[in-house]
């Protein structure tokens, strides 16, 4: 095999190794939101739109860093018994590095209390050791009374090369919300 062919083979192997997916699991608990506002939709009784932000405990690790705390910011469309939400979840690790997630999900409620739900997420970047972080997965959520819930998430991730743009790894975007691949999903 000539030198040019070997270079191509080595580049293909390096590219494959750089995008290898690693499995991850994270669990935790989220309490009542620190900030929550709602407005009635006006079309039917109980239908409302909300925004909320709060903190969660996190147990798990990515790329050797141990998760320390999570923070969510989300918008919610609820009719009193069902809810659709989408938002951003930021995990802070023991090193101070952060990972950025975008998610969307559906849940059920009863008498104003969270019952159960699922969501799908995409990891869209991070800081420090999390630069170039990409991944996806899903979570199961279980209400534990009132606004409290437990969650268990599984997925895969890979860490590519950082792009030097403030650690988001997307090449153009400077914040997760500016990344066109993670714009508002349709329901």
N, C-alpha and C positions, 0 to 999 in steps of 0.2 A: 504494500500500500504506500502511495507517495505521501510526502509531507503535508500537502494540502488536504488530503483525505483525513489524515490523523488529526489535524487541527480542527476540522469539521466535527469529527467524532468526539474529541475532547470538549469542544464547545457545547455539543448536544448533551453530553454527560453532565457538565457543569450546570447547564440550564435546568436539567431535570432535578439535580440535587438541590438547586436553589429554590425550587418550587415544591419540594416534598411537603406533604401535608402531615401535621402532627395532631393527634387526637387530644382534646381537652375536655375537662368537666369542671363546672363551677356551680356552687350552690350558695344559698344565702337567704336572708330575710329582709323584707322591706316593710317599714312601718308607715304610719300616716304621713302624707306629703307635708313638707315644710311650707310649701306655697301651693295654693290651689284656688283657681277662680273658675266660675261657671256662668254661663248665660243660657236661658231657655231658647230652644230653636224656634218655638212659636207655632210649629205645625201640628203637634200632638202633645197630650199630657205626658210629662216625664222625659221628653226628648230634650237633651241639652248637649252643649259643647263645653269642654273644660280644657284648661291647661294646668299642669301640675309639675312640681319639682320636689324631689326628696332624695334621701340617702338610704343605702342598703348595706348590710354586712355581706361580705364575700369570702368564700373559702375556695381556693384553687390556685393554680399557677400557670403561667405562660412563659416560655423561653427562659425558665429557671428563676423567674421573679414570682414572689408570693403576693397574691392579691390581698389588699388591705381594706379598701372601701370602694363602694360604687355610688354613683350619683346619676339619677335619671331626670330628664326634662322631656315632657311628652304632651301631645294633644290627644283628646279623647272625644269620641262621638258615642253617646250613651242614650238608651231609651228606657233605662230603669231595670231591664232584665238582661240586656246584652250590651256589650261595649266593644268598640274598635279603637285601637290606639296605635300610635306610631311615635317614635321619639329617638333620642340619643341617650346612650348609656356610656358613662366614662368610668373606667376602673383605674384606681390608683394603686400602684404596687409598693411593696416595702422599700424599693429603691427610689421612689418618687416618680418613676416613669408612669406614663398613662397609656391606656389603650382605648380607642374610640369605636363604639358600636352604633349601628343604626338598626332599629327593630320596628316590627309591626306585628300586631296580634289581635286576637279576639278573646273575649271572656264572657262569663255569665255572672249575673248578680241576683241576689234575692233579698228583698226588703232593704235595699241600699247597701248590703254587705257583699264584698267580693267572694265569689264561690270558687271558680276554677277557670283556667285559661291556658292558651298556648301562644307562643310567638316564634317568629323566625328572625334571625339576626344576621347581619353582615358586619365583619370587622373591617373598618375603613382606614386604619392607621394608628399611629401612636407616637410617643416621644421616647428619647433615650434608647434603651435596648429594644423598644417596641417599634422603632422606625421601620417602615416598610411592611408592617404587620397587615396581613390580609387573612380572611377566613369567613366561615359561615357555620350556622347551626340552628338549633332550636331549643326552646325552653318549655317546661311544664310548670304551671303556677297553681298554687293551692291556697285558697283563703283560709286564714286562721282566726278570723273574727274582726269585724269592722273593716278598717282600711288596711289591715295587715295581711301579708302573704309570704309564703315560702316559695322558693324557686329552685329548679334543678335544670341546668343547661348542659348540653353536649354538642360538640362540633369539632371542626378541624381548623387549623391555622397554618400559615407559612410566613416566614419572614424573608422578604426580598431585600434588595438593595435600597437604601434610603435615597431620596431624590434631591436632598439638600434644600427643600422648600419649606423648612419649618417642621419637618418630620411627618407629614401626612402620607408620603409615599405615592401619591397619585400623579405627580408630575406638574399639575397646574393648580390644583386647589390649595387654599391656605387654611381652610377650616373644613370639617366634615360636611357641613351643610352646603358648601359651595361645590362639592364633588358632584358632577352631573349624573354619575352612576348611582347615587344614593338619594336622588330627589324624591319628593313625595309620591308614595305608591298609590295606585288606584285600587279601590275596593270593589 
